[in-house]
Amino acid sequence: MLDIVIEARKASLAPGMDVRRILPFRLRRMVGPFIFMDHAGPVDVQPPLTASMDVLPHPHIGLSTVSYLFGGQVTHRDSLGVEQVIRPGEVNWMTAGSGIAHSERFEDPAVLAGGTLEMIQTWVALPEKDEEAAPAFDNYKPEQLPVFTDKGVWMRLIAGNAFGLKNDVKTHSPLFYLHVVLDQGARFGLPREHSERGIYIAKGSIEVSGRGYTAGQMLVFNKGVDPVLLAKEASVLMLLGGEPLGERFIWWNFVSSRKDRIEQAKADWKEGRIILPPTDNHEFVPLPEDRSRPAGSPSPQALS
């Protein structure tokens, strides 16, 4: 029934901003089109540390970044001139396509006063026909994202389609992405209309076929199975998946179906051909040096 269980690993986006990294994993690079997943927080931020947590302007190609918050707020700025504060329950969907740079700054007064920040960041790889699409950005409010409730169950459709729910979030391939909250003892299943499906346990613990799983684990299920999830305590799950796109290469913040395209993106960033956000262009993350890295070694730490 289970294809693999992935244990989240510690990664660092910036000083003071450690995350749990779930995807990519060496034995499971993608789930549907999802190629990257980070869970930041919950963290109680002390004011002197807030600025050090900022993720400075950095580039992407060949993917869409999807930001979803449980707590706090983050200010997004990008090459298109977009400046957007994202709050809990909203979705920031940025399509990098041929190339974009963006920053994520923690400027929320509540966070600055020592509030709690918690965020899920995913990347969705683009189909080959869309990898060089023009960059785009959309923010979706909670009222645009359908919610379903049942006894002991609350869920919001972040993107795609699942359980008969749909929304207007612009996607490029068949997928689903859900935020699910379960009361203790509640039972839940997986959408059947998608061939690849995974569950990330953000909080709490669940049982599947008599075996327990806890926060920080992702469960990826085999095609065609219909598992029943039992919440052993109050739990928060992120369900995601969809149809596979084929092999993708990933290096730092670049994703592509072609290795040579990633090499071009490296050169473009190093030579300043990917424009910085016009309202956040005084500093940026330089291209990591990899000339001394042996062949086959891991790529530099990706930024959200």
Residue, then its C-alpha position, 0 to 999 in steps of 0.5 A: m500500500l505504501d510506496i515510501v515513508i519520507e522523513a523530513r530533514k533539517a535545512s537552513l534558508a537563512p540564519g535563524m530560519d531552519v526548515r523541515r525539508i520533505l521533497p526532493f528525497r533521494l529515493r523519491r524526487m517527486v509526487g505528481p508534479f510536486i518536486f519540493m516541499d519545506h515546512a518552516g516553523p512553528v517558530d516564536v520569532q524574537p525581534p532581533l532575529t527577524a531580519s536575519m530570517d529574510v530570504l534575500p532575492h534569488p532566482h527560479i526557472g521551470l517551476s511554480t512556487v506555492s506559499y501557504l501559511f498557518g501563522g504569521q505573514v510574509t512579504h513577497r517581492d518579485s521581478l514583475g514588481v509585485e509586492q504582496v503580503i501573504r496571510p494564513g489561509e491565502v495562496n501565493w502562486m508564482t510561476a517562474g517559467s523562463g526566469i524570475a527573482h523574488s524575496e521573502r521578508f518577515e515584516d509582520p508587526a506581530v512577528l516583529a513583536g515575537g509572534t509565531l510564524e509557520m509556513i508550507q512552501t512547495w514547488v510544482a514543476l512545469p510541463e515541458k511546453d510551459e517551462e519557458a512561459a512568461p513569469a506570472f504571480d497570483n494571490y488567492k484569498p481564503e474565500q476563493l478556496p473551497v472548504f469542506t467540513d464533516k464530522g471531525v473533518w475540515m479541509r481546504l482545497i489549495a489548488g487543483n481538484a479533489f473530492g469533487l472540489k475545484n477552484d480557480v487557482k491557475t495550474h499547468s497540469p493535473l494535480f491536487y493540494l489540500h490542507v486537512v484538519l482532523d479531530q482525534g478519532a476522525r477517519f479520512g481517505l485519499p482522492r482517487e482521481h490522481s495517480e500519485r498521492g502523498i500525505y505530509i503530517a504537519k501536526g499530530s499523528i495518524e494510523v494507516s493499516g494499524r501502523g502509526y505515523t507522526a509529524g514530520q513524515m510524508l507517506v507516499f501511496n502506491k497507485g490505485v490503493d484506497p487507504v483509510l487514515l485514522a487520526k490518533e490525535a488532533s492532526v494537520l495534514m497536507l495532501l498533494g499529488g497528481e500526474p507525473l511529468g517525467e524526469r526533472f533536474i534540480w540544482w539550487n533553485f532551478v528546475s528543468s527537463r534539460k540539464d543544459r537549461i540549468e547551466q544557462a540559468k546559472a550563467d544568467w543569474k551570475e551575469g545579472r540577466i535575471i532581473l531583481p525585484p525593483t523594490d528589493n534590489h539592494e542585495f541578493v543571494p549570489l550563485p553558489e560556487d560549485r566548481s570544486r564539487p565532485a560529479g554527482s554530489p548534492s546541489p546547493q541548499a535550495l531557497s523557497 
